[in-house]
Structure formats: structure tokens, C-alpha cells
């Protein structure tokens, strides 16, 4: 057996027309940030899909009810990039704490000026979303003797055993020296960090976001940085990606920008890519993919009919 693989000509989210062009004549897709919804599934190209395999743990770019209605299973790869993202989030936190990003730039421009940073020991870390990635960050924080607070709508018992104190979001924002976001994006937490939340944070607080850009009101954060409401931020996710060249973040002070690469380690990339590809192969060869968001589609007549055509 064999298959034909098509790789899009560009890296990054595809427009609707570009996406349909790439889907034409294909039975399956291994995707990352592209948007899949009824407008795609109702086209000839979309109706031909047998499976969507999402590279990574977040699948908010895929409308799951629409995919389910179309009889298209959606696979994803949780648990494989937790350590890489946690490493990166903590690296951003350390970079902001010790000002290494700004002194590097000063020296690149010919200067020589040391800056005073802050210790992590005895500081309070606020973790918004204490799932697999959040708990991996907690492990790293424990090595720096940080106190950890967390806000999560479903507190995990493993986190409690690690010494995490679960509090409401207002308390976390007011008491934390560093705040890192690791929550899955949904309608309830879009824009959860806005003007009111930023004003409630400590004036020397640092915000880190390696989750989804839509968790943060970007206009409010730019205002907060320009107004000195908080000490700084490090962002690896944005509402629109790539980040527009004229975005206010590009001129905001005390802001470290990163092109959504927290999970981009070679080892993690290999593991996630293999798992995402295996989900497609499993379905095509009559096996049940290991991790499906909507497993009920496996019993739907639309999917069975399409698989019988292979």
C-alpha cells in the first residue's frame, strides 16, 4: 500500500480558497492552525475528507460539531509536547526576569549596560490552566522555590499534591509576580486578560502566554505596557498569525515576541508528527485511531460509506 502526500507551498494558516485548493483530491489532512468549519465541510473537497489529524493539543481552529455533523473524525496529539512547551514558557519567564532579551539588544547595538533583574526564589507564580502543560511548568517552578497559585475550572488532584494552591482568577492576578497562561481556549475564556485584569496585577508583574493569543485582549495589553501598568510580557501566541507588521506589539516596550514556536523542538516535532500521521494510517487501514476528539463519527454512515470507497 502507499499514499500520495502533498505539502502546501507556504508555512502558516491558509485562506479559505488556499485551503480548498490543497484539499482537492485528498482523503485526509494533517493540519495545524487552519480553520475548518461547515463552509469547508460542505464543499466537494471537504466532503471527500475521511479524517482531520491535528498536529498538537489545541484544536480550537476546528469546529468540532461541524466536523461531527459531516462525519469527519478529528484526531489530535495531547501529552506529546507538554515538556517542550513548559521548557519554553519557563525560558521566557527567566528571560524576562533577568532582562537578558534587552541587554542582548543593547550589546548588539554597540552598547554595554547591565540591568537589574529579579530572583525567582520566594516569588509567586500564577498558572492559568493547570492541565498537563501547566503542571509541567509547576515542576520547573518548584526547582526555583517558587510559590505556585493556579486558576483552573477543574482543579487536578495531581497539582494539589504538588503544592499548588487553587484560587480564583482575581486572587491569582493580584498576588502573582509572574503569570503564565496554559488554558485551552474556549468561548468562556476568550479575552480573559483585559483592561480590568491588567490593572489588578502588580506593577512589577510579568505576563507569559504560550497558549492562545485570544486569551489576551491585545489592545489592552499594548496599553498596559505603554502605560507601565505591568513590568513586561512575553508572548508566543497572537490572535492573528503571522503578527501584522503594523501591530502595536511591535513597538510596545518591555515585550518579548516569539513566533508561536513553544512546541518547536526537534524531538517533540518528530513525536507529534508521527502520532498525527499514525492516526491517519490507522483509520485508512481499518484500525481505530488512538486519540479522537469526536469518536462517535466512527459509527456514522457518512464515514463508513467514504471508507468503503477506498
ABEGO torsion letter per residue (X at the ends): XBBBBBBBABBEBBBAAAAAAAABGBABBBBBABBBBAAAAABAAAAABABBBBBEABAAABBAAAAAAAGBBBBBBBGAAAAAAAAAAAAAAAAAAAGAAAAAAAAAAGBBBBBBBBBABGBBBBBBEBBAAAAAAAAAAAAAGBBBBBBBABBBAAAAAAGBBBBBAAAAAAABABBBBABBBBAAABGABBAAAAAABBAABBBBBABBAAABBAAAAAAAAAAGABAEBBBABBABOBBBAABAAAABBGBBBBBGAAABBAAAAAAAAAAAAAAAAAAAAGBBBABBABAAAAABAAAAAAAAAX
